[in-house]
């Protein structure tokens, strides 16, 4: 074990005091394999081991013969409709040929294409109403059923409290109808954090086939196991009890506390604990920072780039953002891995932080202006490698200043159209408002003003009227002008404002 290793590796944590949870998940898995749909909801505080248990489930030896679909929710993407659904299904869709995809989207599953693809269905796109939203959810349900006809499915969604609303609605829709399907739906949610929609997660928890698992704190024996792992020798019971008192038995905090002692050259003793002066878990942050301080500049740059990009970002984009060539970046990631901060995904094609808190600590240490600049650069790099508009736009929204460069405006407008298509007008409004300069310039901004005004119609009628009136005199084509006038009239009625044309020409 290298000096300076951050002791928070997932495979170790799953082995400590989690036998009951592993056994319960295995039983639910066998029920799903036999055709009896089941739900597992792991609840608990940060660091209690929820993610580790889900990872153990997805990689268990008895998973053979089942299809595993995984998603890890991220607050950065929670505003983008069906983002989690895409995480679950896109890797599979990439392996299907035309006939296979056509079979999975046959019949009632047809409307799932609206969530799975950014392209509209053939023919006229259905208007985005609550009924259509239900049709998309039901289409995803039947798509999942068609998939389950081929082999039993395990759907794993980590940090479901950060999932986008549309995906949460689908998961709830599936949970209500899972009986008799060869599907295990396994979710985790962090207690104490604000959820995208707590009521939907509570709905899932209340389903008759849902088993709620709440991993408890470590026992003194569990702490002793971790002490042995970190220090390679044992400590006395007094030290174990002191660790429990400081950390509450939280596995992540126990690891962090032991790591701070080790990095400081202190023994696992009650006397050594006097070295730790921080309280309330702050020693976790210090453990991460202590490891990074011992890394070469290239590893620190790689860690910061990955923290900005997020888990499982494209390796080549992370390398460019860090200012490193591919070989140097790979060596840096291996250094971070050997110190327990990150893990390989797909044989090193992508990387993931070993815990979401590690990313949070690194992001928090990046100065705001530098972080905003990094998100701007990340957006451009993603665009250059052909990433989806919503991925690029997610980074543009992380900057405070308007995105007025031509490429950024184009991306935000495309992402806004996609958001409207998926039934998220509020997100479309946010994206389009980010395109506007502090001092709106007409006619340069007329096209954006029209799109913004139309998107605002059902979200902010008064703003819609204001923007459409500003842009109307620059809209000359008959059909677009008809849409603007129709929306403007409707907005004036809803906002109870009289129409005062800017000049006679705009009234024509």
C-alpha positions as CSV (number, residue, x, y, z in Angstrom):
1,X,0.0,0.0,0.0
2,X,1.7,3.3,-1.1
3,X,2.2,6.0,1.4
4,X,-0.4,8.7,1.1
5,X,-3.1,6.3,-0.1
6,X,-6.6,7.6,0.5
7,X,-8.4,4.7,2.1
8,X,-11.9,4.8,0.7
9,X,-12.0,2.1,-1.9
10,X,-15.3,0.6,-2.7
11,X,-14.4,-3.0,-2.8
12,X,-13.1,-2.9,0.7
13,X,-16.1,-1.1,2.1
14,X,-18.6,-3.7,0.9
15,X,-16.9,-6.3,3.0
16,X,-17.5,-4.6,6.3
17,X,-20.7,-5.2,8.3
18,X,-22.9,-5.5,5.2
19,X,-23.7,-9.2,5.1
20,X,-27.4,-8.7,5.7
21,X,-27.8,-6.2,2.9
22,X,-25.8,-8.3,0.4
23,X,-28.0,-11.3,1.3
24,X,-31.2,-9.3,0.9
25,X,-30.1,-8.0,-2.5
26,X,-29.1,-11.5,-3.6
27,X,-32.6,-12.8,-2.7
28,X,-34.3,-10.0,-4.6
29,X,-32.1,-10.7,-7.6
30,X,-33.1,-14.4,-7.6
31,X,-36.8,-13.4,-7.4
32,X,-36.4,-11.2,-10.5
33,X,-34.5,-13.9,-12.3
34,X,-37.5,-16.2,-11.8
35,X,-39.9,-13.6,-13.2
36,X,-41.1,-12.0,-10.0
37,X,-40.4,-8.3,-10.2
38,X,-38.8,-6.7,-7.2
39,X,-37.6,-3.2,-6.0
40,X,-34.7,-2.4,-3.7
41,X,-34.3,1.1,-2.2
42,X,-31.1,1.7,-0.3
43,X,-31.5,4.7,2.0
44,X,-28.9,6.3,4.3
45,X,-26.6,9.2,4.9
46,X,-23.6,10.1,2.8
47,X,-20.8,7.6,3.1
48,X,-22.8,4.8,4.7
49,X,-22.1,2.4,1.7
50,X,-25.2,2.7,-0.6
51,X,-23.2,3.1,-3.8
52,X,-20.9,0.3,-2.8
53,X,-23.7,-2.1,-2.3
54,X,-25.2,-1.2,-5.7
55,X,-21.8,-1.7,-7.3
56,X,-21.5,-5.1,-5.5
57,X,-25.0,-6.1,-6.9
58,X,-24.1,-5.1,-10.5
59,X,-20.8,-7.0,-10.4
60,X,-21.9,-10.1,-8.4
61,X,-20.9,-13.5,-9.8
62,X,-24.5,-14.6,-9.9
63,X,-25.4,-11.7,-12.2
64,X,-24.5,-14.0,-15.2
65,X,-27.4,-14.3,-17.6
66,X,-29.0,-11.0,-16.6
67,X,-28.8,-7.7,-18.4
68,X,-27.5,-4.9,-16.1
69,X,-28.4,-1.3,-16.9
70,X,-26.7,1.3,-14.7
71,X,-27.0,5.1,-14.1
72,X,-25.3,7.4,-11.7
73,X,-27.3,10.5,-11.2
74,X,-25.6,13.9,-11.1
75,X,-26.9,17.2,-9.9
76,X,-25.2,18.8,-12.9
77,X,-27.7,17.0,-15.3
78,X,-30.8,17.0,-13.2
79,X,-32.5,19.7,-15.3
80,X,-32.2,17.7,-18.5
81,X,-35.3,15.5,-19.2
82,X,-34.7,11.8,-19.4
83,X,-31.0,12.1,-18.8
84,X,-31.0,9.1,-16.4
85,X,-33.1,7.1,-18.9
86,X,-30.5,7.8,-21.5
87,X,-27.7,6.6,-19.2
88,X,-29.6,3.4,-18.6
89,X,-30.4,2.6,-22.2
90,X,-27.9,4.3,-24.5
91,X,-25.0,1.8,-24.1
92,X,-27.5,-0.9,-25.1
93,X,-28.9,1.0,-28.0
94,X,-25.4,1.5,-29.4
95,X,-25.2,-2.3,-29.9
96,X,-28.5,-2.8,-31.6
97,X,-29.0,-3.0,-35.4
98,X,-32.1,-1.6,-37.1
99,X,-34.3,-4.7,-37.0
100,X,-33.5,-5.2,-33.3
101,X,-34.4,-1.7,-32.4
102,X,-37.5,-1.8,-34.5
103,X,-38.7,-4.9,-32.5
104,X,-38.0,-3.3,-29.2
105,X,-39.9,-0.1,-30.2
106,X,-42.8,-2.0,-31.7
107,X,-46.4,-1.4,-30.7
108,X,-47.0,0.6,-27.5
109,X,-43.2,1.1,-27.1
110,X,-43.1,3.4,-30.1
111,X,-43.4,6.6,-28.1
112,X,-40.3,5.7,-26.1
113,X,-38.3,7.0,-29.0
114,X,-39.1,10.5,-27.9
115,X,-37.2,10.0,-24.7
116,X,-34.4,7.8,-26.1
117,X,-33.5,9.9,-29.2
118,X,-33.2,13.6,-29.9
119,X,-34.8,13.0,-33.3
120,X,-38.5,13.4,-33.7
121,X,-40.7,10.4,-34.6
122,X,-41.6,10.0,-38.2
123,X,-44.7,12.1,-39.1
124,X,-46.0,15.0,-37.1
125,X,-44.5,15.5,-33.6
126,X,-47.2,15.2,-31.0
127,X,-47.9,18.4,-29.0
128,X,-46.3,18.2,-25.5
129,X,-49.3,17.8,-23.2
130,X,-49.6,15.8,-20.0
131,X,-51.3,13.0,-22.0
132,X,-48.3,12.8,-24.4
133,X,-45.9,12.8,-21.4
134,X,-47.8,9.8,-20.1
135,X,-47.6,8.2,-23.6
136,X,-43.8,8.6,-23.5
137,X,-43.6,7.1,-20.0
138,X,-45.8,4.2,-21.0
139,X,-43.7,3.7,-24.2
140,X,-40.6,3.4,-22.1
141,X,-42.4,0.9,-19.9
142,X,-43.2,-1.3,-22.9
143,X,-39.7,-0.8,-24.3
144,X,-38.4,-2.1,-21.0
145,X,-40.8,-5.0,-21.1
146,X,-39.8,-6.0,-24.6
147,X,-36.2,-5.9,-23.4
148,X,-37.0,-8.1,-20.4
149,X,-38.5,-10.7,-22.8
150,X,-35.0,-11.4,-24.0
151,X,-33.3,-11.7,-20.6
152,X,-34.1,-10.7,-17.0
153,X,-33.0,-7.1,-16.2
154,X,-31.3,-5.4,-13.3
155,X,-31.8,-1.6,-13.4
156,X,-29.4,0.2,-11.0
157,X,-29.8,3.9,-10.3
158,X,-27.4,5.4,-7.8
159,X,-28.2,8.7,-6.1
160,X,-31.7,8.7,-7.4
161,X,-32.5,11.9,-5.4
162,X,-30.5,13.7,-8.0
163,X,-32.3,12.2,-11.0
164,X,-34.1,14.4,-13.5
165,X,-37.8,14.7,-13.0
166,X,-38.8,12.9,-16.3
167,X,-36.6,9.9,-15.4
168,X,-38.0,9.8,-11.9
169,X,-41.5,9.7,-13.4
170,X,-40.5,6.8,-15.6
171,X,-39.0,4.9,-12.7
172,X,-42.1,5.4,-10.6
173,X,-44.3,4.3,-13.6
174,X,-42.2,1.1,-13.9
175,X,-42.2,0.4,-10.1
176,X,-46.0,0.5,-10.0
177,X,-46.2,-2.1,-12.8
178,X,-43.2,-4.3,-12.0
179,X,-45.1,-7.3,-10.6
180,X,-44.7,-10.4,-12.8
181,X,-41.8,-8.9,-14.7
182,X,-38.2,-10.4,-14.6
183,X,-36.9,-7.0,-13.5
184,X,-35.0,-5.9,-10.3
185,X,-35.1,-2.1,-9.9
186,X,-32.4,-1.1,-7.4
187,X,-32.1,2.5,-6.3
188,X,-30.2,4.5,-3.7
189,X,-31.1,7.9,-2.2
190,X,-29.2,10.0,0.3
191,X,-31.2,11.0,3.4
192,X,-30.9,14.6,4.4
193,X,-30.5,16.0,0.9
194,X,-33.1,17.8,-1.2
195,X,-34.5,15.5,-3.8
196,X,-35.6,16.4,-7.3
197,X,-39.1,15.1,-6.3
198,X,-39.2,13.4,-2.9
199,X,-42.9,12.4,-3.4
200,X,-42.0,10.2,-6.4
201,X,-39.3,8.4,-4.5
202,X,-41.7,8.0,-1.6
203,X,-44.2,6.5,-4.1
204,X,-41.6,3.9,-5.1
205,X,-40.7,3.2,-1.5
206,X,-44.4,2.6,-0.8
207,X,-44.9,-0.1,-3.4
208,X,-45.7,-3.5,-2.0
209,X,-42.8,-5.2,-3.8
210,X,-40.2,-2.6,-2.6
211,X,-37.7,-3.7,0.1
212,X,-36.1,-0.8,1.9
213,X,-32.6,-1.4,3.1
214,X,-31.0,1.1,5.5
215,X,-27.3,0.1,6.1
216,X,-26.4,0.9,9.7
217,X,-23.3,2.2,11.3
218,X,-20.2,0.0,11.7
219,X,-19.7,-2.0,14.8
220,X,-16.5,-2.0,16.8
221,X,-15.5,-5.2,15.0
222,X,-16.1,-3.4,11.7
223,X,-13.9,-0.5,12.8
224,X,-11.2,-3.1,13.8
225,X,-11.4,-4.5,10.3
226,X,-10.7,-1.1,8.8
227,X,-7.9,-0.4,11.2
228,X,-6.2,-3.6,10.2
229,X,-6.7,-2.7,6.5
230,X,-5.3,0.8,6.8
231,X,-2.5,0.3,9.2
232,X,-1.7,-3.4,8.6
233,X,-1.9,-4.0,12.4
234,X,-4.5,-4.0,15.1
235,X,-5.5,-1.4,17.7
236,X,-7.1,-1.7,21.1
237,X,-10.8,-1.6,21.9
238,X,-10.5,1.9,23.4
239,X,-9.3,3.2,20.1
240,X,-12.2,1.5,18.3
241,X,-14.7,3.0,20.6
242,X,-13.2,6.4,20.2
243,X,-13.4,6.1,16.4
244,X,-17.1,5.2,16.7
245,X,-17.7,8.2,19.0
246,X,-16.1,10.6,16.5
247,X,-17.5,9.2,13.3
248,X,-20.8,7.7,14.4
249,X,-19.7,4.5,12.7
250,X,-20.0,6.0,9.2
251,X,-17.7,3.8,7.1
252,X,-16.5,6.7,4.9
253,X,-15.7,8.9,7.9
254,X,-13.9,6.0,9.7
255,X,-11.7,5.5,6.6
256,X,-11.1,9.3,6.4
257,X,-10.2,9.5,10.1
258,X,-7.8,6.6,9.8
259,X,-6.2,8.1,6.7
260,X,-5.6,11.4,8.3
261,X,-3.8,9.6,11.1
262,X,-1.7,7.6,8.7
263,X,-0.7,10.5,6.6
264,X,0.2,12.4,9.7
265,X,2.4,9.6,10.9
266,X,0.2,9.1,14.0
267,X,-0.5,5.6,15.4
268,X,-4.0,4.1,15.8
269,X,-4.3,5.0,19.4
270,X,-6.5,7.3,21.5
271,X,-3.4,9.6,22.0
272,X,-3.0,9.8,18.2
273,X,-6.6,11.0,17.8
274,X,-5.5,14.3,19.5
275,X,-3.9,15.0,16.1
276,X,-7.3,15.3,14.5
277,X,-8.6,18.8,15.4
278,X,-11.4,19.0,12.9
279,X,-14.9,17.9,13.7
280,X,-18.2,17.0,12.0
281,X,-16.5,15.1,9.2
282,X,-14.1,17.8,8.1
283,X,-11.3,15.3,8.3
284,X,-12.7,13.7,5.1
285,X,-12.0,16.9,3.2
286,X,-8.6,17.1,4.8
287,X,-7.9,13.5,3.8
288,X,-8.6,14.3,0.1
289,X,-6.5,17.4,0.2
290,X,-3.6,15.7,1.9
291,X,-3.5,13.1,-0.8
292,X,-3.7,15.7,-3.6
293,X,-0.9,17.7,-2.0
294,X,1.4,14.7,-2.4
295,X,0.6,14.2,-6.1
296,X,2.5,15.7,-9.1
297,X,1.0,18.7,-10.8
298,X,-0.3,16.6,-13.6
299,X,-2.3,14.4,-11.2
300,X,-3.8,17.5,-9.6
301,X,-4.7,19.0,-13.0
302,X,-6.3,15.7,-14.0
303,X,-8.3,15.5,-10.8
304,X,-9.6,19.1,-11.3
305,X,-10.5,18.5,-14.9
306,X,-12.4,15.3,-14.0
307,X,-14.2,17.1,-11.2
308,X,-15.4,19.8,-13.7
309,X,-16.4,17.2,-16.3
310,X,-18.0,14.7,-14.0
311,X,-17.8,11.0,-13.7
312,X,-17.3,8.9,-16.8
313,X,-16.5,11.9,-19.0
314,X,-14.6,11.2,-22.2
315,X,-11.0,10.6,-21.3
316,X,-9.7,12.6,-24.3
317,X,-11.8,15.7,-23.3
318,X,-10.5,15.5,-19.7
319,X,-6.9,15.3,-20.9
320,X,-7.4,18.4,-23.1
321,X,-9.1,20.3,-20.3
322,X,-6.2,19.4,-18.0
323,X,-3.7,20.5,-20.6
324,X,-2.1,17.1,-20.7
325,X,-1.2,14.8,-23.5
326,X,-2.8,11.3,-23.5
327,X,0.2,9.5,-22.0
328,X,0.7,12.0,-19.2
329,X,-3.0,12.0,-18.5
330,X,-3.2,8.3,-18.2
331,X,-0.2,8.2,-15.9
332,X,-1.9,10.9,-13.8
333,X,-5.1,8.9,-13.6
334,X,-3.2,5.8,-12.5
335,X,-1.6,7.8,-9.7
336,X,-5.0,9.0,-8.6
337,X,-6.3,5.4,-8.8
338,X,-3.4,4.0,-6.8
339,X,-4.2,6.5,-4.1
340,X,-7.8,5.5,-3.9
341,X,-9.4,8.6,-5.4
342,X,-10.7,7.2,-8.7
343,X,-11.6,3.9,-10.4
344,X,-11.3,2.7,-13.9
345,X,-14.5,2.2,-15.9
346,X,-14.6,0.2,-19.1
347,X,-10.9,-0.8,-18.9
348,X,-9.7,2.8,-18.5
349,X,-11.8,4.3,-21.3
350,X,-13.5,6.4,-18.6
351,X,-12.9,7.1,-14.9
352,X,-15.1,7.6,-11.9
353,X,-14.5,9.2,-8.5
354,X,-14.7,6.6,-5.7
355,X,-17.2,8.8,-3.9
356,X,-19.2,11.8,-4.9
357,X,-17.8,13.7,-2.0
358,X,-14.3,13.5,-3.4
359,X,-15.5,15.4,-6.4
360,X,-17.3,18.0,-4.3
361,X,-14.1,18.7,-2.2
362,X,-12.0,19.2,-5.4
363,X,-14.6,21.4,-7.1
364,X,-15.0,23.5,-3.9
365,X,-11.2,24.2,-3.9
366,X,-11.3,25.6,-7.5
367,X,-11.7,29.4,-7.4
368,X,-15.1,30.5,-8.8
369,X,-13.6,32.4,-11.8
370,X,-11.3,29.6,-12.7
371,X,-14.2,27.1,-12.4
372,X,-16.4,29.1,-14.7
373,X,-13.6,29.4,-17.2
374,X,-13.1,25.6,-17.0
375,X,-16.8,24.9,-17.6
376,X,-16.7,27.2,-20.7
377,X,-13.6,25.4,-22.0
378,X,-15.3,22.0,-21.2
379,X,-18.3,23.0,-23.3
380,X,-16.2,23.9,-26.3
381,X,-14.2,20.7,-26.0
382,X,-17.3,18.6,-25.8
383,X,-18.8,20.4,-28.9
384,X,-15.6,19.6,-30.8
385,X,-15.9,15.9,-30.2
386,X,-19.6,15.8,-31.2
387,X,-21.2,15.6,-27.7
388,X,-25.0,16.1,-27.5
389,X,-26.2,19.7,-27.2
390,X,-27.6,19.1,-23.7
391,X,-24.2,17.9,-22.5
392,X,-22.5,21.0,-23.8
393,X,-25.2,23.3,-22.6
394,X,-25.0,21.8,-19.1
395,X,-21.5,23.3,-18.8
396,X,-22.5,26.6,-20.3
397,X,-25.2,27.0,-17.7
398,X,-22.5,26.7,-15.0
399,X,-21.0,30.0,-16.0
400,X,-22.5,33.3,-14.7
401,X,-22.0,35.4,-17.8
402,X,-24.2,35.2,-20.9
403,X,-22.9,32.8,-23.6
404,X,-22.8,35.2,-26.6
405,X,-20.3,33.5,-28.8
406,X,-21.9,32.1,-32.0
407,X,-21.1,28.5,-31.2
408,X,-22.4,28.8,-27.7
409,X,-25.7,30.4,-28.8
410,X,-26.2,27.8,-31.4
411,X,-25.8,25.0,-28.8
412,X,-28.0,26.6,-26.2
413,X,-30.8,27.2,-28.8
414,X,-30.5,23.5,-30.0
415,X,-30.6,22.3,-26.3
416,X,-33.7,24.6,-25.7
417,X,-35.5,23.1,-28.7
418,X,-34.7,19.6,-27.4
419,X,-35.9,20.6,-23.9
420,X,-39.2,21.9,-25.3
421,X,-39.6,18.7,-27.3
422,X,-39.2,16.7,-24.2
423,X,-41.7,18.7,-22.2
424,X,-39.4,20.9,-20.2
425,X,-40.3,24.5,-21.1
426,X,-38.8,26.0,-17.9
427,X,-35.4,24.5,-18.8
428,X,-35.8,25.8,-22.4
429,X,-36.4,29.3,-21.0
430,X,-33.2,29.1,-18.8
431,X,-31.1,28.0,-21.8
432,X,-32.4,30.8,-24.0
433,X,-32.1,33.5,-21.4
434,X,-28.4,32.5,-21.1
435,X,-28.0,33.5,-24.8
436,X,-29.0,37.1,-24.3
437,X,-26.6,39.9,-23.6
438,X,-27.1,42.1,-20.5
439,X,-28.3,44.8,-22.9
440,X,-30.5,43.1,-25.5
441,X,-29.6,44.1,-29.0
442,X,-32.4,44.0,-31.6
443,X,-32.3,42.9,-34.4
444,X,-29.2,40.9,-33.6
445,X,-31.1,39.0,-30.9
446,X,-34.4,38.8,-32.6
447,X,-34.3,35.1,-33.4
448,X,-33.4,34.3,-29.8
449,X,-36.1,36.6,-28.5
450,X,-38.8,34.9,-30.6
451,X,-37.7,31.4,-29.4
452,X,-37.5,32.7,-25.8
453,X,-40.9,34.4,-26.0
454,X,-42.5,31.3,-27.3
455,X,-40.9,29.1,-24.6
456,X,-41.9,31.6,-21.9
457,X,-45.6,31.5,-23.0
458,X,-46.5,28.8,-20.5
459,X,-43.9,29.7,-17.9
460,X,-43.8,33.5,-17.6
461,X,-46.5,35.1,-19.8
462,X,-45.5,38.7,-19.0
463,X,-41.9,38.1,-20.0
464,X,-43.2,36.3,-23.1
465,X,-45.2,39.3,-24.2
466,X,-42.3,41.7,-23.6
467,X,-39.8,39.6,-25.7
468,X,-42.3,38.8,-28.5
469,X,-43.2,42.5,-28.8
470,X,-39.5,43.4,-29.0
471,X,-38.9,40.9,-31.8
472,X,-42.2,41.1,-33.8
473,X,-41.2,43.9,-36.2
474,X,-38.2,41.8,-37.3
475,X,-40.3,38.6,-38.1
476,X,-41.4,38.9,-41.7
477,X,-42.1,35.3,-42.9
478,X,-45.8,34.6,-42.7
479,X,-45.8,31.3,-40.8
480,X,-43.3,32.4,-38.0
481,X,-45.1,35.7,-37.8
482,X,-48.4,33.9,-37.3
483,X,-47.0,31.8,-34.4
484,X,-45.6,34.9,-32.8
485,X,-48.9,36.9,-33.1
486,X,-50.9,33.9,-31.8
487,X,-48.6,33.4,-28.8
488,X,-48.5,37.2,-28.2
489,X,-52.3,37.4,-28.2
490,X,-52.6,34.5,-25.8
491,X,-49.9,36.0,-23.5
492,X,-51.7,39.3,-23.4
493,X,-54.9,37.6,-22.4
494,X,-53.2,35.6,-19.6
495,X,-51.2,38.6,-18.4
496,X,-54.2,40.9,-18.7
497,X,-52.1,43.5,-20.5
498,X,-53.2,45.7,-23.4
499,X,-51.2,45.5,-26.6
500,X,-49.3,48.7,-27.4
501,X,-47.5,48.2,-30.7
502,X,-44.0,49.6,-30.9
503,X,-44.9,51.2,-34.2
504,X,-47.5,50.8,-36.9
505,X,-45.3,48.4,-38.9
506,X,-45.2,45.9,-36.0
507,X,-49.1,45.8,-36.0
508,X,-49.4,44.8,-39.6
